[in-house]
């Protein structure tokens, strides 16, 4: 089983993900689907960060005789080469209403003023404008239309659209708008589309069976936005992280390390792991950001190799918390699943128990990530009034690789979509297919077909699709 594992200790951005995948062996020609559809060029080069030779990628606008969409000639050297108070140049960040002046011209601060960025494998003229902060800003629906018109393979298109949907939902939540109403700013421009679609193309070129990431570092400090000064991680990153499978960690430096585009790409593509998995390594890659963060090498690393143990399940580090209750009301017990999940719990079980003096009670067992144990224990105590929560210590569980597929059911000439969860081992061997109950219930309510029958039809359709896929 081929696993692509990101090491998130220095965060991630769209351009760093591109550079890392290219450094790991992805074919740069795969990016031609983007350059054929958009007036952009990828500039690919090398640099050294704290002694580590790494790849860099920048996106430049092409065919811009007038200097850009605003009808004014842009001087690249003036806008991206001058030093600011932090030694870089003006940094227009990728997400809505968010502008820095501590980077140097792209979303993760690549060094253009030091001579790197020339002699690229996808060369652009020296008068071309760096795409970051330039070009049109679009709505989510406009971006979706652009991606749909690129002529991408179906699986690549689905992944790219899912990433933009995740990014759009995060922005919509932050701004209190609907997904259809949200207008991207920098993340709707050509460079962000090039980053996201390009990352998906390169991932598919490497063709891993599974993509994982260790906890992603956010950095620290604050960033300037049009509405004021906001702490790192920024609101959009926080929203994306709440929807993602992986976890965040602060530091190790006081600057922004995890961007919304980087978070959205990994939020859709990668499952979270507590540490790098056991791999029979085939290759590795390093993608550089522009900041010099000595003694920390400002690079995103990826390891690619075969997972160990044929037919095994994945190892996931967890903590187990438990407490005994003899006076909890049904209302309190009924709300624990939602409340504790909001605090970081991965699973909550409530078991009947016999307490002292033969009193009936309940044993509450909670599974969470080790780093979430204190927050979950506090929530458990506040919700139940328990005087103590036992901590079984950090341990691990064996979990399946999970993917979700949408199947279509036809009932009386009408088509209905149902989500199905597919569980497999680390070698991709499927051992369970199960329908999402809420979807089945909604279809049953709309059609009058019994829930059990909807579940049966959906799982049958999913298994048939898996069989067809294996034959191809």
Secondary structure, DSSP 8 states (H G I E B T S, - for coil): -EEEEEE-TT-B-HHHHHHHHHHTT--GGGGHHHHHHSSEEEEEEEEEETTEEEEEEEEEE-S-TTSSTTSS---HHHHHSS--TTSS--EE-SSTTBEESSS-SSTT----TTS-S-S-SS---TT-EESTT-S---BHHHHHHHHHTT---HHHHHHHHHHHHHHHHHHHHHHT--TTT-B-SGGGSHHHHHHHHHHHHHHHHHT-SEEEE--EE-B-SEEEETTEEEESS-HHHHHHHHHSSS-EE-BSSSSB-B-HHHHHHHHHH-EE-SS---EEEEEEEEEE-S--BTTB--EEEEEEEEESSTT--EEEEEEEEEEEESS--HHHHHHHHHHHHHHTEEEEEEEEEE-GGG-EEEEEEEEE-GGGHHHHHHHHHHHH--S--EEEEEEEEEE-EEEEEEEEEEETTEEEEEEEEEEE-TT--EEEEEE-HHHHHHHHHHH---HHHHHHHHHHHHHHHHHHHHH-
